Amino acid sequence: MRWIHEQYRAPLQRFLTRLVLGQHELAEDLVQETFLRTWRNLETLAADPRRIAPWLYTVARHVAIDAMRARQARPPEVAIPDLNRLSVATDDMDRVASAHTVRLALQRISAEHRAVLIEMYYKGSSVAEAAERLGIPEGTVKSRTYYAVRALHAAIGPIESS
C-alpha cells in the first residue's frame, strides 16, 4: 500500500484537481477516498500489479462523479430573511403602510408560496409544524419558503428610502 501511495498520490491529485475544476481541498479528500477503497481491495490488486493504475484512475473518476452528484443533489442552505423587518416603521402610519404593502404583495404570489409564508411568518410555525399543517415534506417547506420570500420581494419591488 505504501508503494502504491508513493507512486500514485501526486498523479491522482493532479487528475482529480482537473476533474473538480481546481478545487484542491476537494481533490485531496477524493484522493484519500480513492486510497481508502484501494486499501479495501488491496488483495485483489496485489494479484496483478499491472491493473493498479487503471483501477486507481477508474475509482478516482467514480469518486469524483459521486462527489459532484452529491453536491448537486442538495442545494446549499440559505438563511431566510425576516419579513418582520421589511422596513423600520417609526410611527403608526409607516407600520400600516408596510403591512398594506406586504398584504398586497402576498396577493401577487402563488397560493403555495402564500400559504407557506403565512404559516412560517404570521402564525410562527416551525418547519415541522408548517409541513404537517400544509401536508408537504419539511424539505419542501424550506425550499418553498426560500422561493416565496424571493417572490414576495419581487412583488413588493424596490423599497425607496426617503
C-alpha positions in Angstrom: 0.0 0.0 0.0 2.9 2.4 0.8 4.4 1.8 -2.6 1.0 2.5 -4.3 0.6 5.7 -2.3 4.1 6.9 -3.1 3.7 6.2 -6.8 0.2 7.4 -7.4 -0.6 10.1 -4.9 0.7 13.1 -6.8 -0.6 12.0 -10.3 -4.1 11.2 -8.7 -4.1 14.6 -7.0 -3.4 16.3 -10.4 -6.0 14.2 -12.2 -8.7 14.8 -9.6 -7.9 18.5 -9.3 -8.6 18.8 -13.0 -11.9 16.8 -12.6 -13.2 19.0 -9.8 -12.2 22.2 -11.7 -9.3 23.3 -9.5 -10.9 22.7 -6.0 -7.7 21.5 -4.3 -9.2 20.6 -0.9 -11.9 18.6 -2.5 -9.4 16.8 -4.7 -7.3 15.9 -1.6 -10.4 14.4 0.0 -11.1 12.4 -3.1 -7.6 11.1 -3.3 -8.0 9.9 0.3 -11.3 8.2 -0.5 -9.6 6.6 -3.5 -6.8 5.2 -1.3 -9.3 4.0 1.2 -11.0 2.0 -1.5 -7.6 0.8 -2.6 -6.9 -0.4 0.9 -10.1 -2.3 1.0 -9.3 -4.0 -2.4 -5.5 -4.5 -1.8 -5.6 -8.3 -2.1 -7.3 -8.2 -5.5 -4.8 -5.5 -6.8 -1.8 -7.3 -5.4 -2.6 -10.3 -7.6 -1.9 -8.3 -10.8 0.2 -5.1 -10.3 -0.4 -4.1 -14.0 -4.1 -3.4 -13.1 -3.3 -0.9 -10.3 -3.0 2.3 -12.4 -6.2 1.7 -14.5 -8.1 0.6 -11.4 -7.0 3.7 -9.4 -7.9 6.1 -12.1 -11.3 4.5 -12.7 -12.1 4.5 -9.0 -10.9 8.1 -8.7 -13.1 9.2 -11.6 -16.1 7.4 -10.0 -15.4 9.0 -6.6 -15.2 12.5 -8.2 -18.5 11.9 -10.1 -20.2 10.7 -6.9 -18.9 13.8 -5.0 -20.2 16.2 -7.7 -23.6 14.4 -7.8 -23.9 14.6 -4.0 -23.2 18.4 -4.1 -25.8 18.9 -6.8 -28.4 16.7 -5.1 -28.8 19.1 -2.2 -28.7 22.8 -2.8 -26.9 24.9 -0.3 -28.9 26.1 2.6 -29.6 29.8 2.9 -30.8 32.0 5.7 -34.4 33.3 5.2 -34.7 37.0 5.8 -37.1 38.1 8.5 -40.2 39.7 6.8 -40.9 41.5 10.1 -38.0 43.7 9.3 -39.3 44.9 5.9 -38.9 48.5 7.0 -38.3 50.2 10.2 -41.6 51.9 11.0 -41.1 54.9 13.1 -44.8 55.7 13.5 -48.2 54.0 13.1 -48.7 55.3 9.5 -45.4 53.6 8.5 -46.5 50.4 10.1 -49.8 50.5 8.4 -48.2 51.3 5.0 -45.7 48.4 5.4 -48.5 46.0 6.4 -50.6 47.1 3.4 -47.6 46.7 1.1 -46.9 43.1 2.3 -50.7 42.3 2.1 -50.9 43.4 -1.5 -47.7 41.6 -2.4 -48.9 38.4 -0.8 -51.9 38.5 -3.3 -49.5 38.6 -6.2 -47.6 35.4 -5.4 -48.7 31.8 -5.8 -51.1 30.2 -3.4 -48.4 27.7 -2.3 -45.9 30.4 -1.6 -48.5 32.5 0.2 -49.6 29.5 2.4 -46.1 28.7 3.5 -45.3 32.4 4.3 -48.4 32.7 6.4 -47.6 29.5 8.3 -43.9 30.4 8.9 -44.1 34.2 9.5 -47.6 35.1 10.5 -48.5 32.0 12.5 -44.9 31.5 13.7 -44.9 27.8 12.9 -41.8 25.7 12.9 -40.8 23.9 9.7 -42.2 20.6 11.1 -45.5 22.3 12.1 -45.9 24.0 8.8 -45.1 20.7 7.0 -47.8 18.9 9.0 -50.4 21.7 8.5 -49.8 22.0 4.8 -49.4 18.3 4.2 -46.0 18.6 2.5 -42.5 17.4 3.4 -40.3 19.5 5.6 -37.7 20.0 2.8 -40.5 21.3 0.6 -41.4 23.8 3.3 -37.8 25.0 3.4 -37.4 25.4 -0.3 -40.8 26.8 -0.8 -40.2 29.4 1.9 -37.0 30.4 0.3 -38.6 30.9 -3.1 -41.7 32.5 -1.6 -39.6 35.2 0.1 -37.8 35.9 -3.2 -41.2 36.1 -4.9 -42.5 38.4 -2.2 -39.5 40.7 -2.5 -40.0 40.8 -6.3 -43.8 41.5 -5.8 -43.0 44.4 -3.4 -40.5 45.9 -5.7 -37.7 48.2 -4.8 -38.1 50.0 -1.5 -37.4 53.6 -1.8 -35.7 55.4 1.0 -36.8 58.8 2.0 
